[in-house]
Amino acid sequence: MKMKVQTAICNFNVRMQTLDPARLREGNSSSRPPYFDGTNYAHWKVRMKFYIRAQNRFLWDAIESGYTPPDKPLKEYTAEEIKIELSNDQAMNHLFCALSENEFNRVSACQTAKEVWEKLGVHYEGTMQVKKTKLRILEEHYETFRVGSDEDIATAITRFTKLLNEIKNLGKNYDQETSVYKFLRGLPKEWDAKKYAIQSAQNLGDYTFDALCGELTSP
């Protein structure tokens, strides 16, 4: 009964949101969960994760670890069991109220926050096998990254950073030294003088990618 009431309330909330979705888009109040209407899932996923963690770390734990209700009447719950159930319900509420009506309908039958999160993930990122395939493709792009001879360096940096973020979202991280090396290696011949100057002046083991970007974009 409790879940039905919660679902009805959040259904009403998301209906109200869809009347004026612009007020929940980028740059709006941090007191509202980031709005998701089915576009740019990877971006929303990162923002939503940190929004929920900022509310209460126990809420994020409910999403990561899942929740199984105790097999006994509510009146027999311990204080800890009540706390865990409340964390799950609050996490679900944040998730439901972040979704457009279409996205809410996709997950409205879910009974736990973990189930909501995973169902959205499978829909927009695919199964684990699909993720592995995507990761292999992105790793290939990373290994063969090249800056076009007529490409603006700021555009190339944005493209490389996006690639790093997409790889990270699929569970893999490259260290700073490797990313610095890969980007330098991908520079066209016109950048040889700048590249060799950086390699000569810097210990690339202690050099961050952000520092490299600053060096390459400075006049």
N, C-alpha and C positions, 0 to 999 in steps of 0.2 A: 504493500500500500504506500509505504514511504517513497519508494522509487517512482511509483506512478505519479504521486504528487509532485516530486522533484522534476520529473520529466515534463509534466504539464506546465509547471512554472517556467522552466527553461525554454520550452517551446514558445510560450508567450513572449519571453525575453528576446529570443532570436527573431521572432516575427516583428517585434518593435524595432530591432536593429536594422532589419532589411528595409524598413520604411525610409531610413536615412543612413545608409551604409558609409557615406563619406565621413561622418563624424567619428567613425571607429577605425579609420584607415591610418596610414603612416603619420607620425608626428603628433598624435593625440594624447590624451591624458594617460599617465602610467597607472592610474587607478583602475583602468579597464583592461581586460585581457586583450591581447592582439587579435584582431579580427581575421578570420579565415573564410574565404568564399570559394576555395578550390584552386586558387592561383598561387604560384610561388610557394609550394609546400615547404621546401627546404628552408626558406627564409623564416616562414611562420614557425616552423618546428623549433628552431634555435631560440627565437624570441619567446615562444610560449614556455619552453623549458625553464628559462631564467625568470620569467614572470611568476610561474608557480613556485619555484624555489625561493623567490623573494618573499612570497606570501608566508610560506612555512615549509621548512625542509622536510617535515613529515609528510606533506602532501606529495612532494616529488617521490618520496620513498614508496608511497602507495601506488604510484604509477610504475615505478621500476620493479618493485617486489610483488605487486599484486595483492589481492585481498580475498580471503575465504571466510565467510561469516561463521562464527561458532555455531555448532549444532546444538543449540539450547535456546530457551526463551530469552527475550531481551532483558527481562527483569533479573536474570541470573548472570548477565555479563559482568565481568570485572571492570574496574576503572580503566585498565590498560586496553581491554577489548573494546570498550566504548570509544576510547581515544583513537584507536586504529580504524574503527568503522567510520568515525567522524572525518578522519583524514581522507579516507576513500571518497566519502560523499562530497566533501568540500572540493577535492580535486576534480571529481566529475562535474560539479557545478561550474567550476572555472572553465573546464573544457567545453561543456555544453554551451555556456554563454558566450564563448568566443567564436562559435560557428554560425555560418549563414544557415538559412532554413534547409537548403539542400544538403549541406554537410551534416547538420544535426540529424536529419532523417536517415542518413547513412549509418549513424551509430546509436540512434535513440534506443535500440533494444539492448544495448550493452548493459551489463550489471556491475562492472567495475571500471575504475579509471584506467587501469592497465589495458583492459579490453578495448576501450575507446581509443587509446593512444596507438595500440598495435594495429587495430583495424584501419585507422587512417594511414598508418605507415605502410601496411601491405598494399592498400589501394593506390597510394601515390609513389611509393618507392619499390613496390614489388615484394615478392617472397625473398627469403635469404639467398636462394640460388640466383634470382634476378639481380639482387644487390651485388653479389660476387661478380657477376658478368659485367655490370655497370662499372664496378671498381677496376676490373682488369682493363676495360676500355679507357677509363680516365687515367690509369697508371701509364698506359701506352702514350696518351697525349702528353702526360707529364714528361716522360722519358724523351720524347721527340719534340718537345716544345721549341719553337723558333719564333723570333721576332722578324716580321716582314721588313724588307729593306725600305719600304715606303710607309711603314707603320709608325704612328706617333708613339713615343716611348711610354707616355702615360696610359695610352690605350692598351699597350702590351702588358704593362704592369697590372692593370685592372683585369685583363684576360687571364693572366697567370694566377693572380690572387683568387679569382673566382674558381679556377681549377683546383687550387689548394683547398679551398673551402668545401667544394663538392666532394673531394676525396676524404677530407676530415669528417664530413657528415656521414660517410659510409664506413667510418671506424678506423681509418688509417691516418697517421701523422708522419710527415717528413720533418726531419730536424732542420734548423736554420741553415747550417753549413751546406747541406745537400741542396736546399732550395736556392741558396745564393749561387752555388756552383752551376746548377741547371740553368738558371736565368742568364748568367754570364756566358755560358756555353751557347745559348740560343741567340745571342746578339749577332746581327749581321756584320760583315767585314768593315763597314764604315765606323763601327764602334770599337775597333781593335785597340786604338790608342788609349781610349778611356778605360777599356777593360783591363789592359795590361797595367795601366797606372794604378787602378784599384787593387789588382792582384799583388802588385809590388809594394804598395803602401799599407795594405791591411793584412792582418792575420785572419784568414777567412773562417778559421775555427771559432773565432769570437765575434764574427761580423754577422749582424742580423739582416734579414731580408728588408726590413723597414729602413735600415741604414743604407743599404744598397739603393733602394728606391729614391731616397733623398739625394744620394750622390749622383744618380743618373738623371734626375730631373732638375738638379740645380743648374743655374746658368753657367 
